[in-house]
Amino acid sequence: MLELLLKNPYEMELREAESLPGPCGDEVKIKLIYGGICGTDLSVYKGGIPYATYPVRPGHELLGTIVEAGNEALYKPGTRVIVQPNTFCGTCVKCRLGKTNICQNKKSLGINTDGGFSEEFIISSKFVLPVPDELPDEKAILIEPFAVVVHALKKVEITKASSVAVIGCGNEGKLAVLLASYLGADVTAIDIHPVKLDLVKEMGPNIRAVRPEDIVGETFDVVIEAAGTKTSIENGMKLVTPGGSMVLIGITQESSFPVAHIVRNEITLYGSIIYQFPGDFLESIEYLKNDSFRVEPIISKIVPVSDFEHAFESAFSGDYGKIILNFKEDPSI
């Protein structure tokens, strides 16, 4: 069985691993179809996440087919599923309040426990969700990252009368642009990288893509911060109209907030981390099933896992959208 292993930061290899045992209890064994490379994977690769452990098998955006199931598993072999890669205990205070996304005992695949970038892997069936037959693999692999955006944008009201700015045009930012536009808002995407702005322009004629210096004297009802830098957060605060809201999706260690400006203008700040499962995944699926929700421009490359070095180089370059690793036995399919 082939798997990717990140032995230490910057030391990743494709290796032959031992065959897996059969799943027990509620577990399922999944044969991977696609694995999406996320910005978190890149941070773990570079050693940029303090709570990451090594060696670790990367990968948390995972689409596959159940090939074996334990006797208590929720789903049968042959079921195509997407993986919820952040475990929750179900018993801590936050879980009992329904806030499983901030479970006090949470583990994250590919960060502090082995992920799924392997031909097969085993996971509790409570962390997988069946994918409808009508949703092709190329859309289904986006369910998990899109659920992050679905969860975040539910914190604010976005209508046809709303003006929305999205700061940062990485993959989460682009998905936020798509959803806000689909909900009818007047959307402005902001980034410092011309290539990313060009990618955004391909996503729809009613989406404006600009550099930060092009925003002069404008404010927006909703600002979505998806860049995760100190500067983008601080500048984004200035773009919120009085009475408006800002949702923080990107993560940085610290930033400065203009408290008087926030108070005097009744600006509301929301932090948003991952999603509620399965609710946000199910909503993500409903959007993706709609042909008018054009998510296809998000994916730039689908690369055989044997060419993982090229895939990660492309992801690091910032010149592409989502990069997908293909784990199919025949990568041409």
ZADO-1210 file (C-alpha; in nm, 4 decimals, padded with zeros to 6 digits):
<atoms>
<atom x="00.0000" y="00.0000" z="00.0000" code="MET" pos="1"/>
<atom x="00.1422" y="00.3372" z="-00.1027" code="LEU" pos="2"/>
<atom x="00.1250" y="00.6309" z="00.1355" code="GLU" pos="3"/>
<atom x="00.2769" y="00.9755" z="00.1712" code="LEU" pos="4"/>
<atom x="00.4745" y="01.0311" z="00.4902" code="LEU" pos="5"/>
<atom x="00.6027" y="01.3603" z="00.6237" code="LEU" pos="6"/>
<atom x="00.8932" y="01.2489" z="00.8415" code="LYS" pos="7"/>
<atom x="00.9873" y="01.6017" z="00.9439" code="ASN" pos="8"/>
<atom x="00.9187" y="01.9463" z="00.8006" code="PRO" pos="9"/>
<atom x="01.0326" y="01.9543" z="00.4346" code="TYR" pos="10"/>
<atom x="01.0945" y="01.5748" z="00.4374" code="GLU" pos="11"/>
<atom x="00.8144" y="01.3967" z="00.2562" code="MET" pos="12"/>
<atom x="00.8274" y="01.0668" z="00.0715" code="GLU" pos="13"/>
<atom x="00.5972" y="00.8268" z="-00.1092" code="LEU" pos="14"/>
<atom x="00.6589" y="00.4888" z="00.0442" code="ARG" pos="15"/>
<atom x="00.5274" y="00.1333" z="00.0565" code="GLU" pos="16"/>
<atom x="00.3458" y="00.0839" z="00.3876" code="ALA" pos="17"/>
<atom x="00.2166" y="-00.2301" z="00.5521" code="GLU" pos="18"/>
<atom x="-00.1258" y="-00.3554" z="00.4485" code="SER" pos="19"/>
<atom x="-00.4037" y="-00.2550" z="00.6844" code="LEU" pos="20"/>
<atom x="-00.6004" y="-00.4971" z="00.9017" code="PRO" pos="21"/>
<atom x="-00.9751" y="-00.5234" z="00.8656" code="GLY" pos="22"/>
<atom x="-01.1853" y="-00.2507" z="01.0298" code="PRO" pos="23"/>
<atom x="-01.3392" y="-00.3178" z="01.3717" code="CYS" pos="24"/>
<atom x="-01.6593" y="-00.2012" z="01.5391" code="GLY" pos="25"/>
<atom x="-01.7870" y="00.1155" z="01.3736" code="ASP" pos="26"/>
<atom x="-01.4775" y="00.1559" z="01.1564" code="GLU" pos="27"/>
<atom x="-01.4625" y="00.1560" z="00.7779" code="VAL" pos="28"/>
<atom x="-01.1715" y="00.0990" z="00.5433" code="LYS" pos="29"/>
<atom x="-01.1696" y="00.3548" z="00.2630" code="ILE" pos="30"/>
<atom x="-00.9992" y="00.3267" z="-00.0744" code="LYS" pos="31"/>
<atom x="-00.9023" y="00.6816" z="-00.1633" code="LEU" pos="32"/>
<atom x="-01.0133" y="00.8421" z="-00.4899" code="ILE" pos="33"/>
<atom x="-00.8960" y="01.2019" z="-00.4519" code="TYR" pos="34"/>
<atom x="-00.7081" y="01.4003" z="-00.1884" code="GLY" pos="35"/>
<atom x="-00.7082" y="01.7794" z="-00.1962" code="GLY" pos="36"/>
<atom x="-00.3990" y="01.9765" z="-00.0953" code="ILE" pos="37"/>
<atom x="-00.4964" y="02.2465" z="00.1538" code="CYS" pos="38"/>
<atom x="-00.3089" y="02.5459" z="00.2902" code="GLY" pos="39"/>
<atom x="-00.2946" y="02.3599" z="00.6208" code="THR" pos="40"/>
<atom x="-00.1057" y="02.0756" z="00.4511" code="ASP" pos="41"/>
<atom x="00.1464" y="02.3301" z="00.3260" code="LEU" pos="42"/>
<atom x="00.1856" y="02.4786" z="00.6749" code="SER" pos="43"/>
<atom x="00.2438" y="02.1332" z="00.8258" code="VAL" pos="44"/>
<atom x="00.4974" y="02.0608" z="00.5507" code="TYR" pos="45"/>
<atom x="00.6897" y="02.3772" z="00.6444" code="LYS" pos="46"/>
<atom x="00.6657" y="02.3166" z="01.0197" code="GLY" pos="47"/>
<atom x="00.4396" y="02.6181" z="01.0618" code="GLY" pos="48"/>
<atom x="00.1793" y="02.4661" z="01.2958" code="ILE" pos="49"/>
<atom x="00.3001" y="02.4397" z="01.6569" code="PRO" pos="50"/>
<atom x="00.0712" y="02.1493" z="01.7532" code="TYR" pos="51"/>
<atom x="00.1592" y="01.9332" z="01.4499" code="ALA" pos="52"/>
<atom x="00.3338" y="01.6047" z="01.5243" code="THR" pos="53"/>
<atom x="00.5931" y="01.4209" z="01.3153" code="TYR" pos="54"/>
<atom x="00.6201" y="01.1811" z="01.1492" code="PRO" pos="55"/>
<atom x="00.2681" y="01.2206" z="01.0160" code="VAL" pos="56"/>
<atom x="00.0782" y="01.1106" z="00.7100" code="ARG" pos="57"/>
<atom x="-00.0691" y="01.4289" z="00.5589" code="PRO" pos="58"/>
<atom x="-00.4089" y="01.4761" z="00.4032" code="GLY" pos="59"/>
<atom x="-00.7526" y="01.5735" z="00.5305" code="HIS" pos="60"/>
<atom x="-00.9549" y="01.6633" z="00.2195" code="GLU" pos="61"/>
<atom x="-01.0495" y="01.3054" z="00.1334" code="LEU" pos="62"/>
<atom x="-01.2921" y="01.1368" z="-00.1029" code="LEU" pos="63"/>
<atom x="-01.3045" y="00.7601" z="-00.1321" code="GLY" pos="64"/>
<atom x="-01.5078" y="00.4419" z="-00.1409" code="THR" pos="65"/>
<atom x="-01.5698" y="00.2105" z="00.1539" code="ILE" pos="66"/>
<atom x="-01.4178" y="-00.1286" z="00.0745" code="VAL" pos="67"/>
<atom x="-01.4627" y="-00.2966" z="00.4154" code="GLU" pos="68"/>
<atom x="-01.6824" y="-00.2185" z="00.7159" code="ALA" pos="69"/>
<atom x="-01.6850" y="-00.3233" z="01.0798" code="GLY" pos="70"/>
<atom x="-01.9932" y="-00.4944" z="01.2182" code="ASN" pos="71"/>
<atom x="-02.1143" y="-00.1696" z="01.3794" code="GLU" pos="72"/>
<atom x="-02.0292" y="00.0621" z="01.0899" code="ALA" pos="73"/>
<atom x="-02.2919" y="00.3104" z="00.9738" code="LEU" pos="74"/>
<atom x="-02.2337" y="00.2481" z="00.6021" code="TYR" pos="75"/>
<atom x="-02.1783" y="-00.0497" z="00.3745" code="LYS" pos="76"/>
<atom x="-01.8923" y="-00.1365" z="00.1386" code="PRO" pos="77"/>
<atom x="-01.9358" y="00.0300" z="-00.1990" code="GLY" pos="78"/>
<atom x="-02.0515" y="00.3611" z="-00.0499" code="THR" pos="79"/>
<atom x="-01.8664" y="00.6665" z="-00.1823" code="ARG" pos="80"/>
<atom x="-01.7945" y="00.9007" z="00.1077" code="VAL" pos="81"/>
<atom x="-01.6356" y="01.2295" z="00.2038" code="ILE" pos="82"/>
<atom x="-01.4378" y="01.2467" z="00.5288" code="VAL" pos="83"/>
<atom x="-01.4879" y="01.4842" z="00.8210" code="GLN" pos="84"/>
<atom x="-01.1226" y="01.5088" z="00.9308" code="PRO" pos="85"/>
<atom x="-01.1597" y="01.6781" z="01.2697" code="ASN" pos="86"/>
<atom x="-01.2567" y="01.4305" z="01.5368" code="THR" pos="87"/>
<atom x="-01.4826" y="01.5201" z="01.8279" code="PHE" pos="88"/>
<atom x="-01.5365" y="01.3288" z="02.1503" code="CYS" pos="89"/>
<atom x="-01.9079" y="01.3944" z="02.1926" code="GLY" pos="90"/>
<atom x="-01.8748" y="01.4181" z="02.5719" code="THR" pos="91"/>
<atom x="-01.6875" y="01.7396" z="02.6567" code="CYS" pos="92"/>
<atom x="-01.8692" y="02.0621" z="02.7488" code="VAL" pos="93"/>
<atom x="-01.8459" y="02.2064" z="02.3965" code="LYS" pos="94"/>
<atom x="-01.9652" y="01.8865" z="02.2309" code="CYS" pos="95"/>
<atom x="-02.2627" y="01.8677" z="02.4667" code="ARG" pos="96"/>
<atom x="-02.3529" y="02.2200" z="02.3570" code="LEU" pos="97"/>
<atom x="-02.3432" y="02.1064" z="01.9935" code="GLY" pos="98"/>
<atom x="-02.0181" y="02.2916" z="01.9231" code="LYS" pos="99"/>
<atom x="-01.8217" y="01.9901" z="01.8026" code="THR" pos="100"/>
<atom x="-01.5999" y="02.2146" z="01.5895" code="ASN" pos="101"/>
<atom x="-01.4344" y="02.3408" z="01.9084" code="ILE" pos="102"/>
<atom x="-01.4274" y="02.0077" z="02.0902" code="CYS" pos="103"/>
<atom x="-01.1789" y="02.0190" z="02.3786" code="GLN" pos="104"/>
<atom x="-01.0374" y="01.6809" z="02.2722" code="ASN" pos="105"/>
<atom x="-01.0316" y="01.7413" z="01.8973" code="LYS" pos="106"/>
<atom x="-00.7718" y="01.5724" z="01.6782" code="LYS" pos="107"/>
<atom x="-00.7074" y="01.6789" z="01.3193" code="SER" pos="108"/>
<atom x="-00.6138" y="01.4343" z="01.0450" code="LEU" pos="109"/>
<atom x="-00.2834" y="01.5152" z="00.8806" code="GLY" pos="110"/>
<atom x="-00.1761" y="01.7454" z="01.1642" code="ILE" pos="111"/>
<atom x="-00.1618" y="01.5709" z="01.5025" code="ASN" pos="112"/>
<atom x="-00.2879" y="01.2317" z="01.3883" code="THR" pos="113"/>
<atom x="-00.2299" y="01.0448" z="01.0624" code="ASP" pos="114"/>
<atom x="-00.4236" y="01.1746" z="00.7648" code="GLY" pos="115"/>
<atom x="-00.5505" y="00.9989" z="00.4563" code="GLY" pos="116"/>
<atom x="-00.2975" y="01.0491" z="00.1764" code="PHE" pos="117"/>
<atom x="-00.2641" y="00.6743" z="00.1231" code="SER" pos="118"/>
<atom x="-00.4247" y="00.4191" z="-00.1023" code="GLU" pos="119"/>
<atom x="-00.6349" y="00.2984" z="00.1903" code="GLU" pos="120"/>
<atom x="-00.7013" y="00.4140" z="00.5454" code="PHE" pos="121"/>
<atom x="-00.9302" y="00.3272" z="00.8358" code="ILE" pos="122"/>
<atom x="-01.1550" y="00.5697" z="01.0224" code="ILE" pos="123"/>
<atom x="-01.4642" y="00.5624" z="01.2441" code="SER" pos="124"/>
<atom x="-01.7741" y="00.5698" z="01.0267" code="SER" pos="125"/>
<atom x="-01.9149" y="00.8553" z="01.2356" code="LYS" pos="126"/>
<atom x="-01.6637" y="01.0795" z="01.0597" code="PHE" pos="127"/>
<atom x="-01.7719" y="01.0014" z="00.7033" code="VAL" pos="128"/>
<atom x="-02.0739" y="01.1045" z="00.4972" code="LEU" pos="129"/>
<atom x="-02.2150" y="00.9405" z="00.1830" code="PRO" pos="130"/>
<atom x="-02.1891" y="01.1417" z="-00.1382" code="VAL" pos="131"/>
<atom x="-02.4911" y="01.1559" z="-00.3715" code="PRO" pos="132"/>
<atom x="-02.4459" y="00.9674" z="-00.6987" code="ASP" pos="133"/>
<atom x="-02.5215" y="01.2785" z="-00.9043" code="GLU" pos="134"/>
<atom x="-02.2240" y="01.4669" z="-00.7580" code="LEU" pos="135"/>
<atom x="-01.9087" y="01.3919" z="-00.9631" code="PRO" pos="136"/>
<atom x="-01.5765" y="01.3277" z="-00.7902" code="ASP" pos="137"/>
<atom x="-01.4432" y="01.6655" z="-00.9039" code="GLU" pos="138"/>
<atom x="-01.7168" y="01.8431" z="-00.7094" code="LYS" pos="139"/>
<atom x="-01.7374" y="01.5984" z="-00.4205" code="ALA" pos="140"/>
<atom x="-01.3726" y="01.6548" z="-00.3236" code="ILE" pos="141"/>
<atom x="-01.4639" y="02.0192" z="-00.2516" code="LEU" pos="142"/>
<atom x="-01.7341" y="01.9371" z="00.0040" code="ILE" pos="143"/>
<atom x="-01.5032" y="01.9603" z="00.3068" code="GLU" pos="144"/>
<atom x="-01.3232" y="02.2883" z="00.2244" code="PRO" pos="145"/>
<atom x="-01.6499" y="02.4426" z="00.1060" code="PHE" pos="146"/>
<atom x="-01.8169" y="02.3477" z="00.4358" code="ALA" pos="147"/>
<atom x="-01.5699" y="02.5847" z="00.6075" code="VAL" pos="148"/>
<atom x="-01.7126" y="02.8722" z="00.4028" code="VAL" pos="149"/>
<atom x="-02.0739" y="02.7598" z="00.4399" code="VAL" pos="150"/>
<atom x="-02.0264" y="02.7614" z="00.8188" code="HIS" pos="151"/>
<atom x="-01.8589" y="03.1027" z="00.8185" code="ALA" pos="152"/>
<atom x="-02.1079" y="03.2848" z="00.5982" code="LEU" pos="153"/>
<atom x="-02.4029" y="03.1626" z="00.8027" code="LYS" pos="154"/>
<atom x="-02.2831" y="03.3966" z="01.0779" code="LYS" pos="155"/>
<atom x="-02.3875" y="03.7017" z="00.8732" code="VAL" pos="156"/>
<atom x="-02.6831" y="03.7991" z="00.6574" code="GLU" pos="157"/>
<atom x="-02.5965" y="03.8134" z="00.2875" code="ILE" pos="158"/>
<atom x="-02.8678" y="03.9153" z="00.0422" code="THR" pos="159"/>
<atom x="-02.9006" y="04.0774" z="-00.2996" code="LYS" pos="160"/>
<atom x="-02.8737" y="04.4121" z="-00.1237" code="ALA" pos="161"/>
<atom x="-02.5411" y="04.3263" z="00.0444" code="SER" pos="162"/>
<atom x="-02.1963" y="04.4466" z="-00.0474" code="SER" pos="163"/>
<atom x="-01.9289" y="04.1917" z="00.0416" code="VAL" pos="164"/>
<atom x="-01.5506" y="04.2147" z="00.0350" code="ALA" pos="165"/>
<atom x="-01.3412" y="03.8979" z="00.0495" code="VAL" pos="166"/>
<atom x="-00.9803" y="03.9547" z="00.1493" code="ILE" pos="167"/>
<atom x="-00.7456" y="03.6799" z="00.0330" code="GLY" pos="168"/>
<atom x="-00.8077" y="03.4777" z="-00.2822" code="CYS" pos="169"/>
<atom x="-00.6677" y="03.1414" z="-00.1844" code="GLY" pos="170"/>
<atom x="-00.9025" y="02.8481" z="-00.2204" code="ASN" pos="171"/>
<atom x="-01.1159" y="02.9319" z="00.0839" code="GLU" pos="172"/>
<atom x="-01.1317" y="03.2931" z="-00.0297" code="GLY" pos="173"/>
<atom x="-01.2391" y="03.1923" z="-00.3795" code="LYS" pos="174"/>
<atom x="-01.5079" y="02.9648" z="-00.2369" code="LEU" pos="175"/>
<atom x="-01.6298" y="03.2555" z="-00.0214" code="ALA" pos="176"/>
<atom x="-01.6433" y="03.4764" z="-00.3310" code="VAL" pos="177"/>
<atom x="-01.8459" y="03.2125" z="-00.5140" code="LEU" pos="178"/>
<atom x="-02.0955" y="03.1634" z="-00.2321" code="LEU" pos="179"/>
<atom x="-02.1441" y="03.5345" z="-00.1615" code="ALA" pos="180"/>
<atom x="-02.1971" y="03.5962" z="-00.5327" code="SER" pos="181"/>
<atom x="-02.4392" y="03.3030" z="-00.5573" code="TYR" pos="182"/>
<atom x="-02.6389" y="03.4507" z="-00.2684" code="LEU" pos="183"/>
<atom x="-02.6763" y="03.7662" z="-00.4761" code="GLY" pos="184"/>
<atom x="-02.4294" y="04.0017" z="-00.3117" code="ALA" pos="185"/>
<atom x="-02.2172" y="04.2603" z="-00.4893" code="ASP" pos="186"/>
<atom x="-01.8759" y="04.0993" z="-00.4343" code="VAL" pos="187"/>
<atom x="-01.5288" y="04.2503" z="-00.4366" code="THR" pos="188"/>
<atom x="-01.2325" y="04.0129" z="-00.4105" code="ALA" pos="189"/>
<atom x="-00.9074" y="04.1598" z="-00.2799" code="ILE" pos="190"/>
<atom x="-00.5565" y="04.0148" z="-00.3055" code="ASP" pos="191"/>
<atom x="-00.1996" y="04.1308" z="-00.3597" code="ILE" pos="192"/>
<atom x="-00.1206" y="03.8554" z="-00.6146" code="HIS" pos="193"/>
<atom x="-00.2175" y="03.9324" z="-00.9778" code="PRO" pos="194"/>
<atom x="-00.2387" y="03.5615" z="-01.0679" code="VAL" pos="195"/>
<atom x="-00.4962" y="03.4973" z="-00.7955" code="LYS" pos="196"/>
<atom x="-00.6982" y="03.7970" z="-00.9089" code="LEU" pos="197"/>
<atom x="-00.6941" y="03.6638" z="-01.2645" code="ASP" pos="198"/>
<atom x="-00.8277" y="03.3299" z="-01.1381" code="LEU" pos="199"/>
<atom x="-01.1090" y="03.5076" z="-00.9548" code="VAL" pos="200"/>
<atom x="-01.2070" y="03.7008" z="-01.2668" code="LYS" pos="201"/>
<atom x="-01.2769" y="03.3688" z="-01.4393" code="GLU" pos="202"/>
<atom x="-01.5384" y="03.2829" z="-01.1772" code="MET" pos="203"/>
<atom x="-01.8093" y="03.5219" z="-01.2920" code="GLY" pos="204"/>
<atom x="-01.8711" y="03.8522" z="-01.4694" code="PRO" pos="205"/>
<atom x="-02.0287" y="04.0173" z="-01.1646" code="ASN" pos="206"/>
<atom x="-01.7236" y="03.9677" z="-00.9402" code="ILE" pos="207"/>
<atom x="-01.4761" y="04.2536" z="-00.9076" code="ARG" pos="208"/>
<atom x="-01.1137" y="04.1535" z="-00.8392" code="ALA" pos="209"/>
<atom x="-00.8776" y="04.4273" z="-00.7162" code="VAL" pos="210"/>
<atom x="-00.5581" y="04.4934" z="-00.5273" code="ARG" pos="211"/>
<atom x="-00.5827" y="04.6510" z="-00.1783" code="PRO" pos="212"/>
<atom x="-00.4657" y="04.9913" z="-00.3028" code="GLU" pos="213"/>
<atom x="-00.7534" y="05.0004" z="-00.5507" code="ASP" pos="214"/>
<atom x="-01.0046" y="05.0298" z="-00.2638" code="ILE" pos="215"/>
<atom x="-01.0329" y="05.4015" z="-00.1913" code="VAL" pos="216"/>
<atom x="-01.3041" y="05.5364" z="00.0339" code="GLY" pos="217"/>
<atom x="-01.5231" y="05.2248" z="00.0045" code="GLU" pos="218"/>
<atom x="-01.6843" y="05.0271" z="00.2824" code="THR" pos="219"/>
<atom x="-01.8762" y="04.7005" z="00.2765" code="PHE" pos="220"/>
<atom x="-02.1647" y="04.5490" z="00.4696" code="ASP" pos="221"/>
<atom x="-01.9694" y="04.2256" z="00.5204" code="VAL" pos="222"/>
<atom x="-01.5948" y="04.1682" z="00.5089" code="VAL" pos="223"/>
<atom x="-01.4663" y="03.8104" z="00.4917" code="ILE" pos="224"/>
<atom x="-01.1008" y="03.7819" z="00.5948" code="GLU" pos="225"/>
<atom x="-00.9469" y="03.4720" z="00.4365" code="ALA" pos="226"/>
<atom x="-00.5830" y="03.5722" z="00.4012" code="ALA" pos="227"/>
<atom x="-00.4832" y="03.5159" z="00.7627" code="GLY" pos="228"/>
<atom x="-00.2254" y="03.7924" z="00.7982" code="THR" pos="229"/>
<atom x="-00.1941" y="04.0689" z="01.0556" code="LYS" pos="230"/>
<atom x="-00.2024" y="04.3362" z="00.7866" code="THR" pos="231"/>
<atom x="-00.5069" y="04.2009" z="00.6047" code="SER" pos="232"/>
<atom x="-00.7065" y="04.1794" z="00.9274" code="ILE" pos="233"/>
<atom x="-00.6167" y="04.5319" z="01.0360" code="GLU" pos="234"/>
<atom x="-00.6840" y="04.6792" z="00.6918" code="ASN" pos="235"/>
<atom x="-01.0024" y="04.4767" z="00.6584" code="GLY" pos="236"/>
<atom x="-01.1430" y="04.6322" z="00.9742" code="MET" pos="237"/>
<atom x="-01.1323" y="04.9712" z="00.8029" code="LYS" pos="238"/>
<atom x="-01.3451" y="04.8377" z="00.5171" code="LEU" pos="239"/>
<atom x="-01.6478" y="04.7482" z="00.7321" code="VAL" pos="240"/>
<atom x="-01.9350" y="04.9930" z="00.7016" code="THR" pos="241"/>
<atom x="-02.0883" y="05.1258" z="01.0272" code="PRO" pos="242"/>
<atom x="-02.3214" y="04.8567" z="01.1583" code="GLY" pos="243"/>
<atom x="-02.1514" y="04.5964" z="00.9401" code="GLY" pos="244"/>
<atom x="-01.9751" y="04.2701" z="01.0172" code="SER" pos="245"/>
<atom x="-01.6393" y="04.1038" z="00.9675" code="MET" pos="246"/>
<atom x="-01.5873" y="03.7273" z="00.9625" code="VAL" pos="247"/>
<atom x="-01.2394" y="03.5936" z="01.0312" code="LEU" pos="248"/>
<atom x="-01.1622" y="03.2677" z="00.8505" code="ILE" pos="249"/>
<atom x="-00.7872" y="03.3120" z="00.8085" code="GLY" pos="250"/>
<atom x="-00.5626" y="03.2469" z="01.1063" code="ILE" pos="251"/>
<atom x="-00.2704" y="03.4515" z="01.2337" code="THR" pos="252"/>
<atom x="-00.1247" y="03.4530" z="01.5831" code="GLN" pos="253"/>
<atom x="-00.2100" y="03.8116" z="01.6717" code="GLU" pos="254"/>
<atom x="-00.3385" y="04.1400" z="01.5357" code="SER" pos="255"/>
<atom x="-00.4315" y="04.4869" z="01.6591" code="SER" pos="256"/>
<atom x="-00.7929" y="04.5977" z="01.6703" code="PHE" pos="257"/>
<atom x="-00.9104" y="04.9616" z="01.6692" code="PRO" pos="258"/>
<atom x="-01.1412" y="04.9277" z="01.9675" code="VAL" pos="259"/>
<atom x="-01.2828" y="05.2820" z="01.9529" code="ALA" pos="260"/>
<atom x="-01.3613" y="05.2380" z="01.5815" code="HIS" pos="261"/>
<atom x="-01.5335" y="04.9054" z="01.6470" code="ILE" pos="262"/>
<atom x="-01.7398" y="05.0404" z="01.9366" code="VAL" pos="263"/>
<atom x="-01.8389" y="05.3733" z="01.7816" code="ARG" pos="264"/>
<atom x="-01.9429" y="05.2074" z="01.4560" code="ASN" pos="265"/>
<atom x="-02.1129" y="04.9046" z="01.6126" code="GLU" pos="266"/>
<atom x="-01.9039" y="04.6644" z="01.4072" code="ILE" pos="267"/>
<atom x="-01.9550" y="04.2958" z="01.4796" code="THR" pos="268"/>
<atom x="-01.6611" y="04.0524" z="01.4649" code="LEU" pos="269"/>
<atom x="-01.7041" y="03.6788" z="01.4157" code="TYR" pos="270"/>
<atom x="-01.4395" y="03.4119" z="01.4438" code="GLY" pos="271"/>
<atom x="-01.5167" y="03.0982" z="01.2457" code="SER" pos="272"/>
<atom x="-01.3363" y="02.7648" z="01.2646" code="ILE" pos="273"/>
<atom x="-01.4108" y="02.4644" z="01.0432" code="ILE" pos="274"/>
<atom x="-01.7781" y="02.3528" z="01.0532" code="TYR" pos="275"/>
<atom x="-02.0594" y="02.1645" z="01.2191" code="GLN" pos="276"/>
<atom x="-02.0864" y="01.8044" z="01.1026" code="PHE" pos="277"/>
<atom x="-02.2922" y="01.6811" z="00.9301" code="PRO" pos="278"/>
<atom x="-02.5056" y="01.9959" z="00.8892" code="GLY" pos="279"/>
<atom x="-02.2553" y="02.2170" z="00.7093" code="ASP" pos="280"/>
<atom x="-02.1436" y="01.9248" z="00.4909" code="PHE" pos="281"/>
<atom x="-02.5031" y="01.8577" z="00.3875" code="LEU" pos="282"/>
<atom x="-02.5548" y="02.2244" z="00.2987" code="GLU" pos="283"/>
<atom x="-02.2285" y="02.2214" z="00.1049" code="SER" pos="284"/>
<atom x="-02.3548" y="01.9226" z="-00.0934" code="ILE" pos="285"/>
<atom x="-02.6839" y="02.0966" z="-00.1761" code="GLU" pos="286"/>
<atom x="-02.5004" y="02.3976" z="-00.3208" code="TYR" pos="287"/>
<atom x="-02.2604" y="02.1779" z="-00.5177" code="LEU" pos="288"/>
<atom x="-02.5476" y="01.9746" z="-00.6646" code="LYS" pos="289"/>
<atom x="-02.6870" y="02.2885" z="-00.8258" code="ASN" pos="290"/>
<atom x="-02.5577" y="02.3275" z="-01.1822" code="ASP" pos="291"/>
<atom x="-02.5820" y="02.7051" z="-01.1548" code="SER" pos="292"/>
<atom x="-02.3256" y="02.7024" z="-00.8737" code="PHE" pos="293"/>
<atom x="-02.0142" y="02.7026" z="-01.0908" code="ARG" pos="294"/>
<atom x="-01.7414" y="02.5657" z="-00.8680" code="VAL" pos="295"/>
<atom x="-01.5355" y="02.4122" z="-01.1511" code="GLU" pos="296"/>
<atom x="-01.2815" y="02.7006" z="-01.1742" code="PRO" pos="297"/>
<atom x="-01.1651" y="02.6241" z="-00.8194" code="ILE" pos="298"/>
<atom x="-00.9698" y="02.3128" z="-00.9273" code="ILE" pos="299"/>
<atom x="-00.6585" y="02.3855" z="-01.1349" code="SER" pos="300"/>
<atom x="-00.4806" y="02.0490" z="-01.1473" code="LYS" pos="301"/>
<atom x="-00.5474" y="01.6816" z="-01.0781" code="ILE" pos="302"/>
<atom x="-00.2097" y="01.5117" z="-01.0381" code="VAL" pos="303"/>
<atom x="-00.1255" y="01.1405" z="-00.9899" code="PRO" pos="304"/>
<atom x="00.0021" y="01.0777" z="-00.6370" code="VAL" pos="305"/>
<atom x="00.3237" y="00.9413" z="-00.7901" code="SER" pos="306"/>
<atom x="00.3934" y="01.3015" z="-00.8962" code="ASP" pos="307"/>
<atom x="00.3293" y="01.4449" z="-00.5481" code="PHE" pos="308"/>
<atom x="00.6393" y="01.6646" z="-00.5575" code="GLU" pos="309"/>
<atom x="00.5076" y="01.8512" z="-00.8607" code="HIS" pos="310"/>
<atom x="00.1649" y="01.8777" z="-00.6959" code="ALA" pos="311"/>
<atom x="00.3046" y="02.0340" z="-00.3792" code="PHE" pos="312"/>
<atom x="00.5340" y="02.2658" z="-00.5773" code="GLU" pos="313"/>
<atom x="00.2312" y="02.3898" z="-00.7711" code="SER" pos="314"/>
<atom x="00.0346" y="02.4417" z="-00.4497" code="ALA" pos="315"/>
<atom x="00.3226" y="02.6318" z="-00.2893" code="PHE" pos="316"/>
<atom x="00.3631" y="02.8594" z="-00.5925" code="SER" pos="317"/>
<atom x="00.0312" y="03.0334" z="-00.5366" code="GLY" pos="318"/>
<atom x="-00.0211" y="03.0411" z="-00.9125" code="ASP" pos="319"/>
<atom x="-00.3006" y="02.7855" z="-00.9149" code="TYR" pos="320"/>
<atom x="-00.6335" y="02.7081" z="-00.7537" code="GLY" pos="321"/>
<atom x="-00.6969" y="02.3793" z="-00.5785" code="LYS" pos="322"/>
<atom x="-00.4476" y="02.0998" z="-00.6513" code="ILE" pos="323"/>
<atom x="-00.5876" y="01.7474" z="-00.6250" code="ILE" pos="324"/>
<atom x="-00.3892" y="01.4255" z="-00.5767" code="LEU" pos="325"/>
<atom x="-00.5323" y="01.1365" z="-00.7796" code="ASN" pos="326"/>
<atom x="-00.5172" y="00.8005" z="-00.5995" code="PHE" pos="327"/>
<atom x="-00.7112" y="00.6035" z="-00.8613" code="LYS" pos="328"/>
<atom x="-00.5410" y="00.2883" z="-00.9880" code="GLU" pos="329"/>
<atom x="-00.5754" y="00.4310" z="-01.3386" code="ASP" pos="330"/>
<atom x="-00.5056" y="00.8066" z="-01.2995" code="PRO" pos="331"/>
<atom x="-00.6350" y="00.8719" z="-01.6518" code="SER" pos="332"/>
<atom x="-00.9928" y="00.7907" z="-01.5452" code="ILE" pos="333"/>
</atoms>
